[in-house]
Amino acid sequence: MSQALDSAVQAALQTLQDPQTGASLVAEKAIKNLRVDGGDVSLEVELGYPARSLHADLQKQVIAALRAVPGVQNVSVAVRSHVVSHAVQRGLKPLPEVKNIIAVASGKGGVGKSTTAANLALALASEGARVGLLDADIYGPSQPMMMGVSGQPQSRDGQNMEPLENYGVQVMSIGFLIEADNPMIWRGPMATQALEQLLRQTAWQDLDYLIVDMPPGTGDIQLTLSQRVPLTGAIIVTTPQDIALLDARKGLKMFEKVGVPILGIVENMAMHVCTNCGHVEHIFGAGGGEKMSLDFKVDYLGGLPLDIRIREQADSGRPTVVADPESAVALSYKSIARAVAVKVAQQGRDYTAKFPTISVQNS
């Protein structure tokens, strides 16, 4: 009876799918600590990406599938997410206390990259991840305003800066260290060095993801950062019109040349929905981001509308995901964030920490 019940339970589990990927939970090795004791079944489901909003429904599905097995009386299921560190460019190592660094980039300014980066960071945090946000735009830092954070970073050890925090996201920006109206007139090497210091001399605290809001363009600063910052992957933000897509393609190719995986494309301002009548109009064209994703064989993560509320909420220091978390736009950001996290989870894992450090000494 016990062996037959075990087999029936295993068969029931085979029918269950990952809510994001559609793959078998058994094939993904997401089923942990399965125990069958008489009519009692207990197990854990471990997802490799943050998805707190999906846990309850997945738990119900597992319980329903197992209770349908003859002989099963009680079912105990715990669903949790566990994010691990993934591989970065050859020759680089992940930062201590940061499991995965994701660059949010665009080939040009004005496409909503910073707003997208802030909302994706907040969306990942809302799904249960520990998230940091690095504002890498030295010449036009906007994350302090968008994230509603002000003040100067403090240092506990005299060497590293403590990140500021709001809405559960750790934030660092050059904007915290300079006067708001002071123009940055540094040349490229100085700006790059400042960014590396912001990245490496910030005392990030046990992050699953660090979102880097990259400066716009594909010049020396962007190339140097993509070579020196240990990136798990990059997201390309574009708008649908051809002129933006030309530059977005350059940004994508830059990351490919330095061995950074492209996690996908986000199409911002994809459409405008009239607040009075609901009419949908593609002001900047239609399908540009999707076509680009097909051309480069990368994922199309989703489209976001041209909506005045996104701008108003970001300007007020309460981005959409926190200002109106159940709105259609916020749910779109959360859906994109989960898709990004799944792509990260599918990357090769980082094993550098398992190798001993070899030092050569003259004797």
VMD Tcl script that draws the C-alpha trace (Angstrom):
set ca {
  {0.00 0.00 0.00}
  {2.77 2.42 0.97}
  {4.73 1.85 -2.23}
  {1.60 2.21 -4.34}
  {0.72 5.43 -2.53}
  {4.22 6.75 -3.03}
  {3.97 6.07 -6.76}
  {0.54 7.71 -6.96}
  {1.83 10.81 -5.15}
  {4.80 11.01 -7.49}
  {2.49 10.70 -10.50}
  {0.28 13.52 -9.18}
  {3.31 15.75 -8.68}
  {4.38 15.11 -12.27}
  {1.25 16.93 -13.45}
  {2.13 20.17 -11.64}
  {3.72 23.04 -13.55}
  {5.85 26.03 -12.66}
  {3.43 29.00 -12.84}
  {5.93 31.14 -14.78}
  {7.68 28.70 -17.10}
  {5.03 26.01 -17.58}
  {7.70 23.38 -16.98}
  {7.18 20.42 -14.69}
  {7.97 21.18 -11.06}
  {9.49 17.71 -10.79}
  {11.69 18.24 -13.86}
  {12.83 21.60 -12.44}
  {13.71 19.81 -9.17}
  {11.46 22.25 -7.32}
  {9.97 19.55 -5.09}
  {11.93 19.33 -1.86}
  {11.67 17.22 1.32}
  {8.78 15.04 0.14}
  {7.47 12.74 2.87}
  {4.64 10.23 2.64}
  {3.63 8.80 6.01}
  {0.46 6.77 5.92}
  {-2.16 9.14 4.54}
  {-0.11 12.23 5.41}
  {1.92 13.98 2.70}
  {4.25 16.91 3.29}
  {6.61 18.69 0.92}
  {8.19 22.01 -0.01}
  {8.07 23.73 -3.39}
  {11.16 25.85 -4.02}
  {11.09 28.35 -6.89}
  {14.35 29.81 -8.14}
  {12.89 33.29 -8.48}
  {10.86 35.63 -6.23}
  {7.13 35.19 -6.77}
  {5.36 35.83 -3.48}
  {2.17 36.81 -5.30}
  {2.01 33.32 -6.87}
  {2.76 31.26 -3.75}
  {-0.81 30.95 -2.43}
  {-2.30 29.79 -5.75}
  {0.52 27.33 -6.31}
  {0.05 25.93 -2.81}
  {-3.67 25.41 -3.50}
  {-2.89 23.62 -6.79}
  {-0.44 21.25 -5.12}
  {-2.86 20.47 -2.27}
  {-5.73 19.87 -4.71}
  {-3.63 17.53 -6.88}
  {-2.46 15.46 -3.92}
  {-5.84 15.26 -2.18}
  {-7.23 13.75 -5.36}
  {-4.91 10.77 -4.85}
  {-6.79 7.84 -3.23}
  {-5.41 7.19 0.23}
  {-4.09 10.70 0.84}
  {-5.81 12.32 3.82}
  {-3.72 15.31 4.93}
  {-1.43 17.48 2.82}
  {1.07 20.02 4.09}
  {2.76 22.24 1.48}
  {5.18 25.12 1.96}
  {6.04 27.27 -1.08}
  {9.15 29.41 -0.98}
  {11.58 31.17 -3.29}
  {15.34 30.76 -3.18}
  {17.53 33.01 -5.33}
  {21.13 31.93 -5.97}
  {24.13 33.64 -7.52}
  {24.62 33.18 -11.26}
  {27.63 33.39 -13.53}
  {29.01 36.72 -14.80}
  {31.43 37.72 -17.57}
  {34.58 35.66 -17.87}
  {37.35 36.98 -15.65}
  {35.01 38.70 -13.18}
  {33.56 37.54 -9.87}
  {30.20 38.46 -8.31}
  {30.32 41.12 -5.62}
  {30.19 40.06 -1.97}
  {26.64 40.41 -0.61}
  {25.20 40.72 -4.15}
  {23.99 37.55 -5.85}
  {23.00 38.99 -9.21}
  {23.56 42.34 -10.94}
  {21.15 43.31 -13.72}
  {21.84 46.25 -16.02}
  {18.86 48.23 -17.31}
  {20.09 49.98 -20.43}
  {19.01 51.84 -23.54}
  {20.91 53.10 -26.52}
  {19.54 56.61 -26.06}
  {17.96 58.85 -23.45}
  {14.32 59.72 -23.11}
  {12.84 56.22 -23.43}
  {11.87 55.82 -19.76}
  {14.80 53.63 -18.73}
  {15.17 55.10 -15.23}
  {11.44 54.87 -14.50}
  {11.46 51.28 -15.70}
  {14.51 50.44 -13.56}
  {12.91 51.93 -10.42}
  {9.62 50.11 -10.92}
  {11.31 46.79 -11.72}
  {13.38 47.06 -8.53}
  {10.23 47.77 -6.53}
  {8.37 44.94 -8.27}
  {11.09 42.43 -7.40}
  {11.04 43.65 -3.80}
  {7.24 43.28 -3.68}
  {7.68 39.65 -4.75}
  {9.89 39.00 -1.73}
  {13.41 39.62 -3.08}
  {16.14 41.65 -1.41}
  {16.86 44.37 -3.95}
  {19.29 47.23 -4.46}
  {19.19 50.03 -7.04}
  {22.37 51.72 -8.29}
  {21.91 54.97 -10.19}
  {24.78 54.81 -12.68}
  {23.87 57.98 -14.57}
  {26.62 60.26 -13.27}
  {25.55 63.21 -15.41}
  {21.83 63.06 -14.70}
  {21.02 61.07 -11.55}
  {17.26 60.71 -11.18}
  {16.76 57.81 -8.78}
  {16.90 59.93 -5.58}
  {13.83 61.86 -6.78}
  {12.03 58.83 -8.20}
  {12.61 56.70 -5.10}
  {11.75 59.52 -2.70}
  {15.15 59.35 -0.99}
  {17.32 62.23 0.19}
  {20.27 62.76 2.50}
  {23.90 61.70 2.51}
  {25.14 58.14 2.96}
  {26.80 57.32 6.27}
  {29.82 55.10 6.84}
  {30.18 52.69 9.73}
  {33.76 51.64 9.01}
  {35.15 54.79 7.42}
  {35.64 52.99 4.10}
  {32.25 51.90 2.76}
  {29.02 53.86 2.41}
  {25.72 52.57 3.74}
  {23.01 52.62 1.06}
  {19.92 54.70 1.71}
  {16.66 52.78 1.71}
  {13.02 53.35 0.84}
  {10.12 51.02 0.02}
  {12.35 48.09 0.96}
  {14.95 48.86 -1.73}
  {18.57 49.83 -0.99}
  {19.57 52.82 -3.14}
  {22.89 54.44 -4.05}
  {23.42 57.40 -6.39}
  {25.97 60.14 -7.06}
  {22.96 62.38 -6.47}
  {23.32 61.73 -2.73}
  {26.86 63.13 -2.78}
  {26.52 66.36 -4.78}
  {24.31 69.43 -4.76}
  {21.21 68.93 -6.88}
  {21.94 71.92 -9.17}
  {25.66 71.21 -9.64}
  {26.49 70.02 -13.17}
  {28.86 67.06 -13.46}
  {31.61 68.07 -15.88}
  {33.88 65.08 -15.35}
  {35.56 63.39 -18.28}
  {34.85 59.73 -19.02}
  {37.61 58.05 -16.97}
  {36.75 60.09 -13.86}
  {33.04 59.31 -14.21}
  {33.78 55.61 -14.69}
  {36.00 55.53 -11.61}
  {33.30 57.26 -9.56}
  {30.75 54.68 -10.67}
  {33.02 51.78 -9.75}
  {33.47 53.31 -6.32}
  {29.72 53.67 -5.89}
  {29.30 50.03 -6.84}
  {32.14 48.49 -4.84}
  {32.32 50.82 -1.84}
  {28.65 50.62 -0.99}
  {27.89 48.23 1.87}
  {25.11 46.37 0.06}
  {23.28 44.08 2.46}
  {22.58 40.53 1.28}
  {21.03 41.39 -2.09}
  {19.34 38.89 -4.39}
  {19.40 41.48 -7.18}
  {21.15 44.79 -7.75}
  {19.46 46.77 -10.52}
  {21.88 49.13 -12.26}
  {20.22 52.08 -14.00}
  {22.82 52.49 -16.76}
  {23.66 55.86 -18.33}
  {22.11 56.25 -21.79}
  {24.19 55.63 -24.88}
  {26.93 53.22 -25.97}
  {30.05 55.28 -25.43}
  {33.21 54.75 -23.42}
  {31.52 54.89 -20.00}
  {28.87 52.34 -20.92}
  {31.39 50.00 -22.54}
  {33.79 50.20 -19.60}
  {31.00 49.51 -17.13}
  {29.78 46.51 -19.12}
  {33.33 45.14 -19.06}
  {34.12 45.79 -15.37}
  {30.81 45.32 -13.57}
  {30.06 41.61 -12.95}
  {26.70 41.38 -14.67}
  {24.33 38.42 -14.65}
  {22.43 39.95 -17.53}
  {21.04 43.09 -19.17}
  {17.58 44.41 -19.99}
  {17.16 46.66 -23.01}
  {14.50 49.37 -22.76}
  {13.23 50.94 -25.96}
  {10.22 52.69 -27.43}
  {8.52 51.41 -30.59}
  {9.70 54.04 -33.09}
  {12.50 53.25 -35.51}
  {14.88 55.97 -34.27}
  {14.84 54.54 -30.74}
  {15.18 50.97 -31.99}
  {18.31 51.87 -33.97}
  {20.06 52.91 -30.77}
  {18.58 50.07 -28.70}
  {20.09 47.60 -31.16}
  {23.51 49.16 -30.62}
  {23.09 48.83 -26.86}
  {22.12 45.19 -27.20}
  {25.11 44.41 -29.44}
  {27.47 46.12 -26.98}
  {26.45 43.74 -24.20}
  {26.69 40.75 -26.52}
  {30.27 41.70 -27.47}
  {31.41 41.64 -23.83}
  {29.63 38.38 -23.02}
  {26.67 39.73 -21.02}
  {23.44 37.73 -21.60}
  {20.43 39.73 -22.76}
  {17.55 38.90 -20.45}
  {15.02 40.54 -22.72}
  {13.52 43.70 -24.19}
  {11.01 46.01 -22.52}
  {8.99 48.22 -24.85}
  {8.08 51.46 -23.08}
  {5.37 53.83 -24.28}
  {4.05 50.96 -26.40}
  {0.56 52.43 -26.56}
  {-1.65 55.17 -25.14}
  {-5.04 54.34 -23.64}
  {-7.44 57.29 -23.56}
  {-8.60 57.87 -19.97}
  {-11.99 59.13 -21.25}
  {-13.04 56.55 -23.83}
  {-10.51 53.71 -23.55}
  {-9.34 54.05 -27.15}
  {-5.90 52.53 -27.69}
  {-3.52 54.44 -29.94}
  {0.07 53.50 -30.85}
  {1.53 57.00 -30.86}
  {5.13 55.90 -31.44}
  {4.34 52.97 -33.71}
  {3.49 49.35 -32.97}
  {5.45 46.14 -32.59}
  {8.95 47.59 -32.76}
  {10.17 45.94 -29.56}
  {8.65 42.59 -30.50}
  {10.27 42.70 -33.94}
  {13.62 43.52 -32.37}
  {13.29 40.59 -29.98}
  {12.63 38.28 -32.93}
  {15.55 39.70 -34.92}
  {17.98 39.10 -32.07}
  {16.30 35.94 -30.75}
  {15.83 37.32 -27.23}
  {12.73 37.46 -25.05}
  {10.14 40.20 -25.37}
  {9.44 40.86 -21.70}
  {6.42 43.09 -22.19}
  {5.06 46.47 -23.19}
  {4.21 49.43 -20.97}
  {1.77 52.22 -21.83}
  {2.38 55.92 -22.29}
  {0.48 57.00 -19.19}
  {0.60 60.36 -17.42}
  {0.24 58.63 -14.06}
  {3.57 56.82 -14.48}
  {5.30 60.18 -14.92}
  {3.39 61.89 -12.09}
  {4.03 59.05 -9.65}
  {7.76 58.88 -10.47}
  {8.13 62.65 -10.14}
  {6.43 62.54 -6.73}
  {8.87 59.94 -5.37}
  {6.26 57.17 -5.31}
  {6.68 55.05 -8.47}
  {3.67 53.21 -9.81}
  {4.41 49.86 -8.14}
  {4.13 51.47 -4.69}
  {1.71 54.30 -5.53}
  {-0.94 52.08 -7.12}
  {0.19 48.46 -6.63}
  {-2.97 46.82 -7.98}
  {-3.26 48.97 -11.11}
  {-2.90 47.43 -14.55}
  {0.42 49.23 -15.05}
  {1.85 48.04 -11.72}
  {0.80 44.48 -12.53}
  {2.60 44.81 -15.88}
  {5.78 45.87 -14.10}
  {5.43 42.90 -11.72}
  {4.87 40.50 -14.61}
  {8.00 41.82 -16.36}
  {9.98 41.59 -13.11}
  {9.01 37.93 -12.63}
  {9.94 37.19 -16.25}
  {13.35 38.81 -15.67}
  {13.87 36.82 -12.48}
  {13.01 33.58 -14.30}
  {15.53 34.39 -17.04}
  {18.17 35.00 -14.36}
  {17.28 31.68 -12.70}
  {17.83 29.92 -16.02}
  {21.38 31.28 -16.39}
  {24.37 29.16 -15.41}
  {25.13 29.24 -11.69}
  {28.21 30.86 -10.20}
  {30.62 28.33 -8.70}
  {33.62 30.60 -8.12}
  {32.99 30.63 -4.37}
  {33.52 26.85 -4.30}
  {37.06 27.11 -5.65}
  {39.85 27.85 -3.20}
  {41.91 30.99 -3.58}
  {45.42 30.11 -4.76}
  {48.29 32.29 -3.68}
  {51.88 31.85 -4.76}
  {54.62 32.82 -2.37}
  {58.36 32.86 -2.84}
  {60.09 30.67 -0.26}
}
mol new
graphics top color blue
foreach p $ca { graphics top sphere $p radius 0.5 }
foreach p [lrange $ca 0 end-1] q [lrange $ca 1 end] { graphics top cylinder $p $q radius 0.2 }
display resetview
